[in-house]
Each structure stands twice: as C-alpha cells, then as structure tokens.
Amino acid sequence: MNENFYKNIEYMVSGLWQDIGIDRPSNHDDIVRFIAEDVEDAADPNNWTSEDILIAFRRWIEKNK
C-alpha cells in the first residue's frame, strides 16, 4: 500500500471524527487500516473519493456490529 495513499485515508478519517463530533477512538489505526484496504480493493485506485471512504466506513461498522 502506498504511504501517501494511506496518509490521505488517515487524514480523511480524522476529518470524519470531527464531522460527527467525536474524539479520535482508541482503535483509529485499525479503522484506518480497514478503510484503506477496502478502498484499495473496491474503488478505482487512481480516482477514489470521500464517498469511497464513507462506504468503507459503513462496511467496517457492519462488520463490527
């Protein structure tokens, strides 16, 4: 996984916590890793968007119910 790709995902997920008004959770790194892997597997690697981040986050929630 490209380090720049991962850093962009991490930045966007950090923004997600701010948007929903919560502190950074203790499992932030695990969530970012899951989301990055999901986006890498499911989205266009050269043209992914914040929508792909939200879809991956929803998948993480569904997996961890």
C-alpha positions, 0 to 999 in steps of 0.5 A, spaced: 500 500 500 502 506 498 504 511 504 501 517 501 495 513 499 494 511 506 496 518 509 490 521 505 485 515 508 488 517 515 487 524 514 480 523 511 478 519 517 480 524 522 476 529 518 470 524 519 471 524 527 470 531 527 464 531 522 460 527 527 463 530 533 467 525 536 474 524 539 479 520 535 477 512 538 482 508 541 482 503 535 483 509 529 489 505 526 485 499 525 479 503 522 484 506 518 487 500 516 480 497 514 478 503 510 484 503 506 484 496 504 477 496 502 478 502 498 484 499 495 480 493 493 473 496 491 474 503 488 478 505 482 485 506 485 487 512 481 480 516 482 477 514 489 473 519 493 470 521 500 464 517 498 469 511 497 471 512 504 464 513 507 462 506 504 468 503 507 466 506 513 459 503 513 462 496 511 467 496 517 461 498 522 457 492 519 462 488 520 463 490 527 456 490 529 
